[in-house]
Amino acid sequence: MTAGKRRQPSLAQLRAFAAVAEHLHFRDAAAAIGMSQPALSGAVSALEETLGVTLVERTTRKVLLSPAGERLAVRAKAVLVEVAALMEEAEAVRAPFTGALRLGVIPTVAPYLLPTVLRLVHDRYPHLDLEVHEEQTASLVEGLATGRLDLLLLAVPLGVPGITELPLFDEDFVLVTPLDHRLGGREGISRDALRELNLLLLDEGHCLRDQALDICREAGREDAPVTTTAAGLSTLVQLVAGGLGCTLLPRTALKLETTRSSRLLTGYFADPAPTRRVALAMRAAAARASEYEELAVALREALRPLPVRVWEYDH
């Protein structure tokens, strides 16, 4: 077969291979891009056949990239980024705020901010087809880089090259305790108190877990205070209500999560309280950057009723 007539890899094949290269696990890669595991495996095999090289070494326990796979994974990701830019450019030439917008949101933000986001989009941008994907930070960043997602709503800073952050607000953390805890309901709590607490945290992979550990380290606690973990904030708060320990909650989550139990108290830290920053994040060269910046401005105004410090425009 001549070079001019060789088959070309499909975008689905490149997307499947890029996901495998990212996760080194077929099941996780398939879940990340919304494809069945057999379909993903078939797409990678078809890509290998098309290119005439072995990309992936499959063993019973793990997946490894071949030397060729290591080199071509970089190319595949670059192609996907350029295709995403092409699609964005096509969207941008149409009327603004029309067509699909694939928004990725972290689990510790989604339940508390999505009502405001969805209401804003419905009222102000009725022709925008919003798709919401709730995933952990690493998966969202990967999705933005490969073009699977257009915009992220998550805690920052990310510190990832090629991603522009549009800060929305800062919010304090509060201490949620059982009823009989000595710090329950107190104000002006010193961060030093975190050194001795039995602190319950989210599972590995949640950025809120990492933020809580950072806060503990800043308070002078070097060990990882983890005895029990949970997959979500709702479970975490119920563990606190059951007397297993205390936890840190962002203020936006407080009302929804603590009204489900009468066996909880909330403590507030002395100024400056530990905080997190929530932002929109986009590719630095996004064709729809002006739309996303306008959306950030509108969101800041819409979020003012929440217990947060909205990011002012002159920052």
C-alpha positions in Angstrom: 0.0 0.0 0.0 1.5 3.4 -1.0 2.0 6.1 1.6 -0.7 8.2 -0.1 -3.3 5.5 0.3 -2.6 4.5 3.9 -5.6 4.5 6.2 -5.7 7.4 8.6 -6.4 6.9 12.4 -9.8 8.1 13.5 -10.4 10.6 16.3 -12.1 7.9 18.4 -9.0 5.8 18.1 -6.7 8.6 19.1 -9.0 9.6 22.0 -9.0 6.0 23.2 -5.2 5.7 23.0 -4.7 9.1 24.8 -7.0 8.0 27.6 -5.1 4.7 28.0 -1.8 6.6 28.0 -3.1 8.9 30.7 -4.6 6.3 33.0 -2.5 3.1 32.2 -5.7 1.2 32.9 -8.4 0.2 30.4 -11.3 0.4 32.8 -10.4 3.8 34.1 -9.6 5.1 30.6 -12.9 3.8 29.3 -14.8 5.5 32.2 -13.0 8.8 31.6 -14.1 9.1 28.0 -17.5 7.5 28.3 -16.7 4.4 26.2 -17.2 0.8 27.0 -14.0 -1.1 27.9 -14.3 -3.6 24.9 -14.9 -0.6 22.5 -11.9 1.2 23.9 -9.7 -1.9 23.7 -10.8 -2.4 20.1 -10.1 1.2 19.2 -6.5 1.0 20.5 -6.0 -2.3 18.6 -7.4 -0.7 15.5 -5.0 2.2 15.9 -2.1 -0.2 16.3 -3.1 -1.9 13.1 -3.5 1.3 11.2 -0.1 2.7 12.4 1.7 -0.7 12.1 3.3 -0.4 15.6 2.6 -1.8 19.0 1.5 1.0 21.3 0.5 -0.8 24.5 2.0 -3.8 26.3 -0.9 -5.7 27.9 -0.2 -7.9 31.0 -2.5 -9.5 33.4 -1.9 -6.9 36.1 -1.2 -3.6 34.4 -0.9 -1.7 31.2 2.4 -0.3 29.9 3.2 1.9 27.0 5.7 0.6 24.5 8.6 2.9 23.5 6.6 3.7 20.4 3.5 4.3 22.5 5.4 6.7 24.7 6.4 8.8 21.7 3.1 8.7 19.9 1.0 9.4 23.0 2.4 13.0 22.9 1.5 13.3 19.2 -2.0 11.9 19.8 -2.7 14.4 22.6 -1.5 17.3 20.5 -3.8 16.2 17.7 -6.8 16.1 20.0 -6.0 19.5 21.4 -5.9 21.0 17.9 -9.1 19.3 16.9 -10.7 20.7 20.0 -9.4 24.2 19.0 -10.9 23.7 15.5 -14.3 22.9 17.0 -14.1 25.9 19.3 -13.2 28.1 16.4 -16.2 26.8 14.5 -18.4 27.5 17.6 -17.0 31.0 18.0 -17.9 32.1 14.5 -21.6 31.5 15.3 -23.6 33.6 17.6 -22.0 33.7 21.1 -23.5 31.5 23.8 -25.0 29.0 21.4 -24.2 25.3 20.8 -22.7 22.9 23.3 -20.7 23.9 26.4 -19.2 20.9 28.2 -18.7 22.0 31.8 -16.6 19.9 34.2 -17.3 20.3 38.0 -15.6 18.8 41.0 -17.9 16.8 43.5 -17.2 19.3 46.4 -18.6 22.2 44.3 -21.3 20.6 42.1 -24.2 20.3 44.6 -23.7 23.7 46.1 -23.0 25.9 43.0 -24.8 24.1 40.2 -28.3 25.4 41.1 -26.9 29.0 40.6 -25.0 28.1 37.4 -28.0 26.3 35.9 -30.4 29.1 36.7 -28.0 31.7 35.2 -27.6 29.7 32.0 -31.3 29.1 31.7 -32.2 32.8 32.2 -29.4 34.6 30.4 -28.1 32.1 27.8 -31.2 30.1 26.7 -29.6 28.9 23.5 -26.5 27.5 25.2 -26.6 23.7 25.4 -24.9 23.1 28.8 -23.5 19.6 29.5 -22.3 18.9 33.0 -19.7 16.4 33.9 -18.9 15.8 37.6 -15.4 14.3 38.1 -12.4 14.7 40.3 -9.8 17.4 39.5 -7.2 15.2 37.7 -9.8 13.8 35.4 -11.2 17.2 34.6 -7.8 18.7 33.8 -7.1 15.8 31.5 -10.5 16.3 29.8 -9.8 20.0 29.3 -6.4 19.3 27.9 -7.7 16.7 25.4 -10.7 18.7 24.3 -13.3 16.4 26.0 -14.3 19.3 28.2 -14.6 23.0 27.4 -14.6 24.7 30.8 -14.1 23.7 34.4 -15.6 24.8 37.7 -13.2 23.8 40.5 -10.9 24.8 43.3 -7.6 26.5 42.3 -4.7 27.1 41.9 -4.1 24.3 39.5 -0.6 25.3 38.5 -1.0 23.6 35.1 0.6 25.2 32.0 -1.8 26.1 29.2 -4.8 26.6 31.5 -6.1 30.0 32.4 -8.0 30.5 35.7 -10.9 32.9 36.1 -11.4 33.3 39.9 -15.0 33.5 41.1 -14.8 33.7 44.9 -12.9 32.8 48.1 -14.7 31.0 50.9 -13.8 30.0 54.4 -13.7 26.5 55.9 -15.6 25.8 59.0 -15.2 23.0 61.6 -18.1 20.6 61.9 -18.2 18.6 65.1 -20.5 16.3 67.1 -22.8 17.8 69.7 -20.6 17.0 72.6 -17.3 18.2 71.2 -15.4 20.9 73.1 -15.1 23.1 70.0 -18.7 22.7 68.9 -20.4 26.0 68.1 -17.4 28.1 69.1 -16.1 31.2 67.3 -12.6 32.4 67.0 -11.1 28.9 66.9 -7.3 28.9 66.5 -5.9 26.9 63.6 -3.6 25.4 66.2 -6.6 23.3 67.4 -6.3 21.2 64.3 -3.1 19.7 65.6 -5.0 17.5 68.1 -8.3 16.8 66.3 -9.5 13.4 65.0 -10.1 14.8 61.5 -12.2 12.9 59.0 -11.3 13.4 55.3 -12.5 12.6 51.8 -10.9 9.7 49.9 -7.7 10.1 47.8 -8.2 12.0 44.6 -10.4 14.8 46.0 -8.8 18.2 46.0 -10.7 19.1 49.2 -8.8 16.3 51.0 -5.5 17.8 49.9 -6.6 21.3 50.9 -7.5 20.0 54.4 -4.2 18.3 54.8 -2.4 21.5 53.7 -4.4 23.4 56.3 -3.3 20.9 59.0 0.3 21.2 57.9 0.1 25.0 58.1 -1.2 24.6 61.6 1.9 22.6 62.5 0.5 19.1 62.1 2.9 16.9 60.1 1.2 13.6 60.2 -1.8 12.7 58.0 -4.7 12.7 60.4 -6.7 9.9 58.6 -8.5 7.1 60.4 -11.7 7.1 58.4 -12.5 8.5 54.9 -15.6 9.0 52.8 -16.3 9.3 49.1 -18.5 12.4 49.5 -19.2 15.3 51.9 -22.7 13.9 52.8 -21.2 10.7 54.1 -18.4 12.6 55.8 -20.9 14.8 57.7 -22.9 11.7 58.8 -19.7 10.2 60.2 -19.2 13.3 62.2 -22.8 13.2 63.5 -22.1 9.6 64.6 -19.3 10.8 66.8 -16.4 9.4 64.7 -14.6 12.8 64.6 -14.7 16.3 63.1 -14.3 17.6 59.6 -13.7 20.7 57.6 -16.4 22.0 55.3 -16.4 24.9 52.8 -19.0 27.5 53.7 -21.0 26.8 50.5 -21.6 23.2 51.6 -22.6 24.0 55.2 -26.3 24.7 54.8 -27.1 21.7 52.6 -25.0 19.1 54.5 -25.5 20.0 58.1 -29.4 20.5 58.1 -29.8 16.7 57.6 -28.8 16.0 61.2 -29.5 17.6 64.6 -26.4 16.1 66.0 -23.9 18.5 64.6 -22.4 21.9 65.6 -20.4 24.3 63.5 -17.3 26.1 64.8 -15.8 29.1 63.1 -12.0 29.9 62.8 -10.4 33.2 63.9 -9.4 35.5 61.1 -7.8 34.8 58.8 -9.7 31.6 58.5 -8.5 28.8 56.2 -10.0 29.3 52.8 -10.3 27.9 49.3 -10.6 29.7 45.9 -13.1 28.5 43.3 -12.7 29.5 39.7 -13.6 28.7 36.1 -10.7 27.3 34.1 -10.2 27.2 30.4 -7.5 26.4 27.8 -5.3 29.5 27.5 -5.9 29.6 23.7 -9.6 28.8 23.9 -11.4 30.3 20.9 -14.4 31.1 23.1 -12.3 32.8 25.7 -14.3 36.1 25.6 -17.5 34.1 26.2 -16.0 32.3 29.2 -14.7 35.6 30.6 -18.2 37.1 30.2 -19.7 34.0 31.9 -17.3 34.4 34.8 -18.4 38.0 35.3 -22.1 37.0 35.3 -21.4 34.1 37.7 -19.6 36.4 40.2 -22.8 38.5 40.4 -25.1 35.5 40.6 -23.0 34.0 43.5 -23.1 37.1 45.7 -26.0 35.8 47.9 -23.8 32.8 48.9 -21.5 33.0 52.0 -18.5 33.8 49.9 -16.2 36.7 49.1 -16.7 37.3 45.4 -13.6 38.1 43.4 -13.7 41.7 42.4 -12.9 42.7 38.8 -9.9 44.9 39.6 -7.8 42.0 41.0 
